[in-house]
Amino acid sequence: MRQHGGVKLSKKGNSKLRIIPIGGLEQIGMNITAFEYEDSIIVVDCGLAFPEDDMLGIDLVIPDVTYLKDNIQKVKGFVITHGHEDHIGALSYVLKDINVPVYATKLTMGIIENKLKEHNMLRSTRRKVVTYGQSINLGQFRIEFIKTNHSIQDAAALAIYSPVGTVVHTGDFKVDYTPVFGDAIDLQRFAEIGKKGVLAMMSDSTNAERKGFTMSERTVGMTFDHLFAEHRNNRIIIATFASNVDRVQQIINSAYKYGRKVVVEGRSMVNIISTASELGYLNIPDNTLIEIDQLSSYPDEKTVLITTGSQGESMAALSRMAADIHKKVSIKPGDTVIFSSNPIPGNEKAVSRVINELSQKGANVIFQDAHVSGHACQEELKLIYSLLKPKYAIPVHGEYRHLKANAGIAEALGIPKENIFIMRSGDVLALDQERAEIVDKVHTGAILVDGLGVGDVGNIVLRDRQHLAEDGILIVVLTLEKGTNQLLAGPDIVSRGFVYVRESEGLMEEARQILYDALEKCLSNRHADWSKIKLVIRDTMNDFLWKRTKRKPMILPIIMDV
């Protein structure tokens, strides 16, 4: 037996550690990874993804956790790195099926509890707040939380000690030597763990294509200070991510310095700020915050609005202001609007639409230099690789190109190519001190959430929505006599989203006539059953409409019998 990071390494067992990403690779979002050793599974993070453009009407996408359900007796708990939606958003859905304890740092747990409250799950969920440096024992694993910096407070990397060696999962991180609140990343602990030997490192790849270092969050505070000094005579509206508590803190600092009152607008922003200030992560001077209804009592140049909507989301506060549908705030000429964020890949169009709408209303829009990323660039990734010196590198958190860039960094630092694994969701990587290989694939996928329905909208329903969106629908109604199949009424044609009926009466009349003839022919055969009749209606209409309009609406036959 030899010691390894406090966990006894037994030589006789030939079990391997299995690392299984259930989501979060090939995309930004839906991060969830299972670590399995013999009879123990721990799950790191449980995030959601936002819907793609072609997922019509879908609100959220959550991971398919069939593998965890099938192995429920092994699952010991969820270990959460930080409180962003792409790491905790699916918890309240997944815990309904997999009710195991949740471990997280203080602010992260505060945000998770907000979510559980909304789903009435606070009483049924076991939770434990973990501090940095503390370890928790779950089955065959010991997990230590290590302090890191990110664009939300209380982010942690995880050292996962298993019987075959240590795996370090960085979570989302950057190296910030001068954070706004709390301590800098615990590089010393990374170095100590690296000294003892690290089997594998899974690291954040979001900014792996970017050279250099990510700037400190404090630099944004200096930018705000200049902007406040420059725009003393205007109302200032700042859009940022609700979860970036340090950003909000710096806006409040500048507002206080320049004697302005602060209004917080947007549901997620209000939720997170109240949680953060209750837990002591936000320091708000007395009489600085005011309610949105009190805005009119102060001159414009004495107010600041902090709002959601920096990604152009159509229902967020800033987008509603830009589109003039916000109940309490309307944009006036001279307002200074600052976007304190970068568009997430895929949101560029929405952001640019909101910027245009704001500019048309006479606002002065600023979107340069008022943001720094929360993710490590190449030099910081090199630093962590060099401190940990892992045997195997597993890039995570990013699209394929980001993972590939991260793999390139690992290789440049001397990790052999065959020890770097760019995995796909569902791959099973089995590893021990001797070797690592992808040995299996488990079922993974996305479950779509639409309103209160979880998973009831699948590919077929989405395909129908696409079809309806592109070509509309025609409903054909007819009444048959019971027993004789005599046509008593109809066929009547109702159209939605296909053509404007009043201007296409000729087309509709012609379609009705052709249908009538086809039905007469079909019904003269005594044995025509309803499915045959419906098929004739669909085929006849499809042929006729394609010839006349080159469109293929959905045809829905409705037959009644009397």
N, C-alpha and C positions, 0 to 999 in steps of 0.2 A: 504494500500500500504506500502511495506517496501523496503528500498534501498538494493541493492545487487550489489556490485562492480560497482556502478555508473549507473546500469540499474534498472529501477523501476520494482519490481516484483508485477504483478497484481494477486490478488488471485482469481478473478472471472473467468478468462479464464481457461478452462481445457485442453488447447492444450499441447502437449508434444513436446519436442525436438526430432527430428529423426536424428540419425547418420547412414550414409550409406556408408560403404567402397565400392567403385566401382572397386577397384583393390588394389594390394599390400599386401594382406594377403595370407598366404600359400606360399609366394615366396619372394625373394629379388628383388625389382624392381616394376615398374608400380604403384607407390603410387598415389592414388587419392581418396579423401573422401568427400562426400557431407554432409553438416549440414543443416537441413531443419526445419523451424519453421513457421507454417501457410503459408503465401504467400512469404517467403524468403528462398532462397537456397544460401549458399556460398560453394565454392569448395576449399579444401585445397590440393595444389600440383596437378601436372598433368604429371606423369612420364611415361617413356617407360621401357620395359624389353628387354633384349637381347634374341635372339632365342635359344630354346633348340636344342640339337643335332639332333632330329628327324624332325626339321623344315627345310627341305632341301631348300637352296637358299634364305631363308627369311633373310632380313636385320635387321628389328626391329619389336617389338610387341608393339602395343599401346592399351589402354583400349577401350572397347566398351561403349560409353557414351549415349546409347539410352535413359536411364532414364533422363539425363539432357536435351536431345533434346525434349523429350515428355513434359518436364516441363520448357521449355525455358523461359516462361514469368516470372518465379519465380527466375531465376538464376541472382544473383547480381554481381558476380565477382569471379576471381581466386585469392587466397591468397597463396603466395609461401614461403616455409620455407627456402630453400637454393638452390644453383645452380647446383646440381648434376643431371646427365641424368635421374636417376630413379625418379626424382621429377619435372623436367621441360621438359624432352625430347619429350613429346607428345603434348606440348602446340601448336606448329606451325601446327599440324594436327587438333587438337580439336577446336582451335579458328576459323577454317574455318566454322564450323557448329555452334559454340556457341560463338558468338562475343561479349564478355563482358569484362569489364576492368580487368587488371592484376595488382596486388599490390605486391611489393617485395622490399627488401633492395637494396642498391646501386649496389654492385658487382653482385648480383643475377640478377638484371635487366639488367646490362651490358651484361651478358652472354645470357640472354633471347633475347636481342635485336640483338645479333649476329645471333641467330637462325632465328629470324623473317626476318632479312635482306636476308638470303639465300632463304627464301620462298616468298620474295617480299611482306611482310605483315606489314612492319613497319608503313606505313601510315594508314592502316585500323585498327590497334590495339591500344586501349586506355590503357595507362600505367601510373602508379603512383609510384614514389620511396618513400618508407616509412622509417622513422628512428626509432631506438629503443625507446620504451616508448611512441611512438605516437600511437594513436588509429584511426581506420577508422570505420565509420558507414556505414553498408550495410544492408538495409532493417531493419529487427528486430534485427540484430546482431551488436555488437561492437567488433572489434578485435584489440588486443594490441600485438605489436611485442616485444618480450623479448630477450635480448642478450644471446646467448649460444656459446659454442665452438664446432667445428667440424673440419673435415679434409679439409674444404674449408672455406674461410673467409665469414663473414656476415651471418652466419646461425642464425636462429631465432626460438624460441618457440612461440606459439600463445596462448594468453588467449582469449577465445571466450566467450563473455558475452551474454547470451541469457535471455529471460524473465523468464526461469525456473531455471537459475543458470549458473555457470561458468564452461566451459570445458577447460582444458589446454592440448594442443597438443605439445609434446616436440620437434617435428621434429627429425632429426638425431642429436644426441648431445653427448658430453662427458664433464666432468668437468676438465678444464685445468686451474690451478691457475697461471701458468706462460706461457701464450700463446706467440707466436713469435711476433704477431702483434695485437695491440688493447687490449681491456680489457678482463678480465676473465669473465666467465659466471655470470650473474646478480642474484646470489643466494638470495640477499636481496629482490629483487622483487618477486621471487618465494615465499619467506617466507611471504611477505605482502599479496600476493594473497591468500596464504594458510590460513592466519589469518581470512580473510573475508569469507572463506568457499568455497570449490571447490566441484562441483557436480561430475565431472568425470575427470580422467586423462588418456590420450592416450599416451603411451610412447614407444620409440625406444627399440626393443627387440634384435637387432642384436648380441650383446655380452652378453645377459642375462645368458648364460650358463657359462660364465667365472667369476671366483672368483676374488676378489680384485678390484684394481683401474686400469684404463687405464693410462699408462705413459704420461707425458707431451710431447707435440710435440718438446719441446726444447731438450729432451734427444737425439733425432735423430741428432740434430745439433752437439752435442758433439761427437756422433759416426762418423759423417762425418769428423769432425776435425781430429780425430785419423786416419781415413782411408786415408785422404789426406796427413797426416804427414808420414804415413807408406809407401805410394806408390808414393813417390816424383818423381820417375824416369819413371813412366808409364803414358800413356794416360788413363784418367778415363772416363768411360761411365756410366751414372746413369739413370736407367729406373724407372719412377714413374708415378703416376696418374696426368694427365694434370691439373686437377682441384685443386691439392694441392699446392696452391700458397705459403703457409708458408714453405713447403718442398723445393720448388724452391728457395725461399728467402735464406734458410739456405745453400743450395748448392752454391748459388752465393756468400754468405758471406765467406764460406771456400775457394772458388776459388780465391776471391779477396785477402784474407789473404795470400794464397800461390802463388800469382802472376800468376794465370792461366786465360786464355781467355775462355769464355763460348759460346758454340753453342747450340741453341735450335732447336730441330728437331722433326718433326711430326706435322701434320696440327692442331690437337686439342690443342696441347701444344702451338704452335705459337699463335693461336687465343686467348686462355685464358690469356697467359702471356701479350700479347699486351693490352687486355682489362684491366687486373689488373694493369699494370703499368700506363696506361692512367688515371685510376681512383684513383691512389695513394696508391694501396695496395701492391706494390712491389717497393723496393728501390734498383735500380741497379746503382752501381758506374759507372762513365763515362769510356768509352773505355774498358768495361769488356765484353760486348756482341759483338760477331763477326758473320758474315754470314758464312754459311757452306762452301761456295766457298773459303773463306780465310783460311780454316784449314791448307792447305798445306804450307802456309807461316810461320807457327809456328812449333817449335819442339813439338813432342808428349807430352813431360812431362809438357808442358805449356798450355795444352788444357783440357777442360772438355766438354763432350756432355751430355745435358739433353734431354732425349728422351721418346717417348711413347712406349708402347709395353710391359709393366711390367706384363701383363696378358697373354702373349703368343699369342696375336691376330695376325693372319697370315699376315695381310696387314700393321700392325703397323711398325714404323721405325726400332725398335730393331730386330723384327723377320726378316725383309728384310735384315738387316746387317748380321744376323746369317746365313741366307740362301744364302748369297752372291749375292743378287739381288738388293742391294741398289746402286743407281747411284753414290752417292758421298762418301760413307764411307765403307771401308772394314775392317773387324776385323783382327788385326795382333797379332802374339804371344806376350805375355807380356801386352796386354791391360787389364786393371782392369774394370770388369763390375759389377756394384752394382745394385741389385734388391731392390728398396726402396718401397716394397709393399708386401702384402701377397696374395696368389692366392685366388680369389673369389671362393666360392664353385662351383665345376664343371669345373674350369679352370686348375686344377692341372696338367693334362696330357700335355696340351699345353705349360705350363710354363716349365715343366721338359724337354720337347722336345727342347725348345729354349736354356735352360741351357746346355744340352748335345751338341747341335750344336756349341755353343760358346766355350765350353771346348775343343771340337775337334780342333778348330782353334787355340788353344794355349792361349785362354784368361783365366784370373784368375777371376772366378765368385764368388761373395760374396752375399749371400742372407739371412744371419742371422742378426738380431739386427739392421737392417738399416730402420726399419719401426715401427711406432706405430699406433694403430687403431684410428679411428675417432669416435668410439662408446663407450658408457658407459658400464663398467662392473658392476657386482652385487652391489658393495659398493656405486657406484655413483647413481645407480637406487634407492637404499635404501634411499640415501640422499634426492633425489627429492621427493620420496613418502612421506618421513617424513616431508618435508617442506610444501608440498601441502595438505597432509592428505585428499585425495579425498574420496568421498563416494563410487564411483564406479571406478574400474580399467579396462581399455581396452587396453591390449597389442597390439601393431601394429608393422609394419616394420620387417618382418622376416618370416622364414618358421615355420611350426607348432611347431617344437621342441623348437624354440626360444620363441615363444609366450607362450608356456607351462612353460618354465623356468621363464619367466617374471611373469606369473600368480602365480607361486610358491613363488616368492619374495614378491608379494603383500599380499599373504595369510600369509606368515611368519610375516609380519608387522601388522597383525591384521585386514586386510580387510576381511570381511566374504566371504566365498566361493561363496555364491549366488550373491554377488555384483561384481564378477570378470567375465568378458565376453570375451572368446576367440571366436572372430567372424570369419565368412568366407566372402569372397567378395560377395556382394549382399544382405547380411543380413541387416535388418532394425531394429535398436535398438531404441525403444521409451523410453524416460526417463523424469522424473521430480523429485522433491524433495522426493516424496513418494515411487516410485518404478521404476524399469527399466526392460524391457523384450524385447526379439526379437519377433516382431509382424508380420513380412512380409519378402518376398524375392523379390528383383527387378532383372531385366535382366542385367547380366554383362557378360563379355567375353573378348576375345583377338581378336584384328584385326591385321592381318599380313601385313607388308609393304615389298614389294619386288620391288626394283628399284623405279619407279615413281608410281607403282600401290599400292593403299591403299585399302585393303579389297577385292581385286579381286582374291586373292589366298585364298581359304578356305580349309576345311578338305578334300573335294573330290579331289581337285587339289594336295594337299599334299600326299594323298593316292596314286594317280597316279604317283607322283614323286618317292615315296617309291618303288612302283611296278617296275617302269622303272629302278631305281637304283639297285634293287635286281636281276631282271630277264631279263631286256632288252626288246626289242620290235621286233615283226615280222610283216612286212607289206605284205599283199597278194593283188596283183593287177590283175584284169581280165577285159576283154572287152566283152560286150554282144551286140548282134544285137538288135536294137530297135524293139519292137513288137513281135519278135519270140523268144527272149531270147536264141538265138543260141550262143554258146561260140566261139568267134572269135579269141581271143588271151589270153594266160595265162593258168592256173594261174602262175604268177611269184612271187617268194618269196624274199623279201629284209629283211636282218637281221641287227640289230644294238644292240650291247651289249648283245647278246644272245650266239652265238658261232662264232668262227672265220670261215667265210664261206669257205675259200680256203681249210681248213683242214677237212671240214665236208661236202664235196660235196655229199657223199653217203647219208647222213642223209637228206640233202635238196632235193635230187632227189626223195628219198623215200616219203618224205612229199608231194612233188609235185604230185606224182603218186596217193597217197591216196586221196589228195584233188580233183584231176581230176575225180577220180571214184565217189567220193561223190557228186561232182557238176553235173556230167552227170545224176546221179540218181535224184537229186533235180530238175534239169532243164527239165527233161523229163515230169515233171508235169507242164502243161501249165500255171497254176495259181500261180506259185511261185513268190512272190513279193520280193523286194530287202531285206527287213528286215529278211525274212525267209532265203534267200540265205546267208546273213551275219552271221546269227545264225549258219547255217550248217558249214560255214567256221570256225567260232570260235570253235564250239564243236569238229569238226573233228581234227583240229590242236591241241587243248588242250589235247584231249585224246591221240593222237599219241605221242606228245612231252613228256607228263607226263610219258607214258610207257617207252619211250626210254631214257629220260634224267633226269626224276624226277625234271623238272623245269617247271615253268609256266610263260613264257614271256607274255607281253601284245600283243594280236593279233589285228591288225588293217586292216580290209578288205576295199579295195578301188575298187569300181565297176564303169566302164565307159560304156556308151552306144553309139553306132555309128548308 
